Amino acid sequence: MELIYKVKKPETIKRFILENHIPSSILERDEKLYKIYVNNQIKSTKDTVRKGDKIHIHIVNEKPEKVFPQEMDLDIIYEDEYLLVINKPANMRMMISKKHPKNTLANGISHYYQTNNIQAKLHFINRLDTDLSGLVVLAKHQFIRFLMSDKLNNEALFYYQAVVDGQIPQKNFSICLPIGKQKDSSLREVAEDGKECETKYQVIKEYKNFSLLDLQVKNKITHQIKVHLSYFDFPVVGDKYYNESSYPVDRVLMDCYKVKFTHPINEEEMNIVHEIPKEIIDFMKK
């Protein structure tokens, strides 16, 4: 992978690398392959750069993961050399396991990477529960994943829309409650010794028996939104685990429809959006 930067001030290349959080451990070490170019001229870290110069830094390609490549009709919303954003359908698993080695999003991405000669592991910036649909962001190198981590305070913001039971008294609220695993179960619950997390929501529209919410989270943990909402007796419609009510739907009516972040390389403010699934729109029309 090649990283391209535009220099904003005069300094040494070594200093530039440090300021842009580029770990030297992932730079190419083969002396036969020149790793740093400035304005298409080979340079070393001891050289200096001027404002307006372009630095090209080569980083080592990764070996793809051993995930069975499976052809799928992926709904790609955005892609560049560093990132891939896919709209995951509901009721599809994210990653393979011993019980589910095929028919996951990972299988489809593995095939896409193989077909397009993308030498990268599967670096998911976010993960969605199996029964959710919506935007999934992947970095095409561990370094890009690092640049979008909380270590550099450059986490992505994810926005969801969900249909929930009932009408919520607090129309705009932040739920800050720790979540942990239920004993002897894969389900989650609000727990004092759980992981701290925050779910912000705003009521968009109210109906007789349910409400449409807009929600915002950072680094969502497993079942976070479902657990937070069900804790206050406003479970998501179609959720078989945290909602005891039954509706004529075959999926959870929640979707990750938008993601906002600062691009890790060109620093452009990204605002990626996709349309709310038809099943959610149709349910609200009833």
TAJO-V145359 format. One record per residue. N is the residue number from 1. RES is the residue in three letters. PSI is psi as a letter, one per 20 degrees, with the letter a starting at -180 (none if undefined). D_CENTER is the distance of its C-alpha to the mean C-alpha in Angstrom with 1 decimal. Layout:
n;res;psi;d_center
N;RES;PSI;D_CENTER
N;RES;PSI;D_CENTER
//
This chain:
n;res;psi;d_center
1;MET;q;20.5
2;GLU;p;22.0
3;LEU;p;20.9
4;ILE;p;22.8
5;TYR;q;23.6
6;LYS;p;26.2
7;VAL;p;28.4
8;LYS;i;29.1
9;LYS;q;32.0
10;PRO;p;34.6
11;GLU;r;33.9
12;THR;q;34.0
13;ILE;h;31.2
14;LYS;g;31.0
15;ARG;h;30.3
16;PHE;g;27.8
17;ILE;g;25.8
18;LEU;g;25.9
19;GLU;h;24.9
20;ASN;j;21.9
21;HIS;k;20.7
22;ILE;o;21.3
23;PRO;p;22.3
24;SER;h;25.6
25;SER;h;24.9
26;ILE;j;22.5
27;LEU;q;24.9
28;GLU;p;27.2
29;ARG;i;30.4
30;ASP;o;32.6
31;GLU;i;35.3
32;LYS;i;36.2
33;LEU;o;32.9
34;TYR;p;32.8
35;LYS;i;29.5
36;ILE;p;29.9
37;TYR;p;31.2
38;VAL;o;32.2
39;ASN;l;33.3
40;ASN;j;33.6
41;GLN;p;35.9
42;ILE;p;35.4
43;LYS;r;35.1
44;SER;r;34.8
45;THR;i;33.1
46;LYS;i;36.6
47;ASP;r;36.8
48;THR;r;36.0
49;VAL;q;34.2
50;ARG;r;35.0
51;LYS;p;33.1
52;GLY;i;31.9
53;ASP;q;31.8
54;LYS;p;29.0
55;ILE;p;27.8
56;HIS;p;26.4
57;ILE;p;25.1
58;HIS;p;24.7
59;ILE;q;22.5
60;VAL;p;23.1
61;ASN;q;21.4
62;GLU;q;19.8
63;LYS;p;21.3
64;PRO;q;19.3
65;GLU;q;18.7
66;LYS;m;21.3
67;VAL;p;19.5
68;PHE;p;21.8
69;PRO;p;21.1
70;GLN;p;21.5
71;GLU;p;21.9
72;MET;q;19.8
73;ASP;n;19.6
74;LEU;p;15.9
75;ASP;n;15.0
76;ILE;o;13.5
77;ILE;h;12.8
78;TYR;q;12.4
79;GLU;q;13.3
80;ASP;a;15.1
81;GLU;h;16.4
82;TYR;h;13.4
83;LEU;q;10.2
84;LEU;p;9.6
85;VAL;p;8.0
86;ILE;q;9.5
87;ASN;o;10.8
88;LYS;p;11.2
89;PRO;q;14.7
90;ALA;q;15.8
91;ASN;k;17.5
92;MET;p;15.8
93;ARG;q;14.7
94;MET;g;11.6
95;MET;q;13.7
96;ILE;r;17.4
97;SER;r;19.9
98;LYS;h;23.7
99;LYS;h;24.2
100;HIS;m;21.7
101;PRO;i;21.9
102;LYS;r;21.3
103;ASN;k;19.9
104;THR;r;16.3
105;LEU;h;13.3
106;ALA;h;13.7
107;ASN;g;17.2
108;GLY;g;16.6
109;ILE;h;14.2
110;SER;g;16.9
111;HIS;g;19.6
112;TYR;g;17.9
113;TYR;g;17.6
114;GLN;g;21.2
115;THR;h;22.6
116;ASN;j;21.3
117;ASN;l;22.2
118;ILE;o;18.8
119;GLN;n;19.5
120;ALA;q;16.2
121;LYS;r;14.8
122;LEU;n;11.6
123;HIS;n;9.2
124;PHE;p;5.9
125;ILE;h;3.6
126;ASN;r;2.9
127;ARG;q;6.1
128;LEU;q;8.4
129;ASP;q;12.1
130;THR;g;14.3
131;ASP;j;16.1
132;LEU;q;13.4
133;SER;r;12.5
134;GLY;a;10.0
135;LEU;p;7.2
136;VAL;p;4.8
137;VAL;p;3.8
138;LEU;q;6.3
139;ALA;q;8.8
140;LYS;j;12.3
141;HIS;q;13.9
142;GLN;h;13.8
143;PHE;g;15.1
144;ILE;h;12.3
145;ARG;g;10.0
146;PHE;g;12.8
147;LEU;i;13.0
148;MET;k;9.7
149;SER;r;10.7
150;ASP;i;12.7
151;LYS;h;15.7
152;LEU;j;15.9
153;ASN;l;15.0
154;ASN;l;12.3
155;GLU;q;9.3
156;ALA;q;7.2
157;LEU;p;8.7
158;PHE;p;7.7
159;TYR;p;10.9
160;TYR;q;12.4
161;GLN;p;16.0
162;ALA;q;18.0
163;VAL;p;21.7
164;VAL;q;23.4
165;ASP;p;27.0
166;GLY;a;29.5
167;GLN;p;29.8
168;ILE;p;28.2
169;PRO;g;30.7
170;GLN;o;28.3
171;LYS;h;26.7
172;ASN;o;24.3
173;PHE;q;23.3
174;SER;p;21.0
175;ILE;o;21.0
176;CYS;n;20.9
177;LEU;p;21.8
178;PRO;q;21.1
179;ILE;p;19.9
180;GLY;r;21.3
181;LYS;q;22.2
182;GLN;q;25.3
183;LYS;p;28.2
184;ASP;k;28.6
185;SER;q;25.6
186;SER;i;22.0
187;LEU;r;21.7
188;ARG;r;20.8
189;GLU;r;22.9
190;VAL;p;23.5
191;ALA;p;25.2
192;GLU;h;26.8
193;ASP;j;25.8
194;GLY;a;22.1
195;LYS;p;19.0
196;GLU;p;18.9
197;CYS;r;16.3
198;GLU;p;16.5
199;THR;o;16.0
200;LYS;p;17.4
201;TYR;q;18.9
202;GLN;p;21.4
203;VAL;p;23.8
204;ILE;g;23.8
205;LYS;q;26.7
206;GLU;q;29.0
207;TYR;a;30.9
208;LYS;g;33.7
209;ASN;j;31.8
210;PHE;r;28.2
211;SER;q;25.8
212;LEU;p;22.8
213;LEU;q;20.3
214;ASP;p;17.6
215;LEU;q;15.2
216;GLN;p;13.0
217;VAL;q;11.0
218;LYS;p;9.5
219;ASN;l;8.1
220;LYS;p;9.3
221;ILE;r;11.7
222;THR;p;13.2
223;HIS;j;15.1
224;GLN;g;14.8
225;ILE;g;15.4
226;LYS;g;17.9
227;VAL;g;19.8
228;HIS;g;20.1
229;LEU;g;21.4
230;SER;h;23.7
231;TYR;h;25.1
232;PHE;j;26.6
233;ASP;k;27.8
234;PHE;m;25.4
235;PRO;q;23.5
236;VAL;p;21.2
237;VAL;p;23.4
238;GLY;i;23.2
239;ASP;o;21.7
240;LYS;i;24.1
241;TYR;h;23.5
242;TYR;j;23.6
243;ASN;o;25.7
244;GLU;i;29.3
245;SER;q;30.0
246;SER;p;30.1
247;TYR;q;29.1
248;PRO;m;29.8
249;VAL;q;26.1
250;ASP;k;24.6
251;ARG;r;21.0
252;VAL;p;19.2
253;LEU;m;19.3
254;MET;q;15.9
255;ASP;p;13.2
256;CYS;o;9.8
257;TYR;i;11.6
258;LYS;q;10.3
259;VAL;p;7.9
260;LYS;p;10.0
261;PHE;r;10.1
262;THR;p;12.9
263;HIS;p;12.9
264;PRO;i;13.5
265;ILE;g;16.6
266;ASN;i;18.4
267;GLU;j;17.3
268;GLU;q;17.0
269;GLU;o;15.5
270;MET;p;12.8
271;ASN;n;12.8
272;ILE;p;11.4
273;VAL;q;12.9
274;HIS;r;14.1
275;GLU;q;17.1
276;ILE;p;17.4
277;PRO;q;18.5
278;LYS;h;22.3
279;GLU;h;22.7
280;ILE;g;21.6
281;ILE;g;23.8
282;ASP;h;26.7
283;PHE;h;26.7
284;MET;h;27.0
285;LYS;i;29.9
286;LYS;none;31.9
//
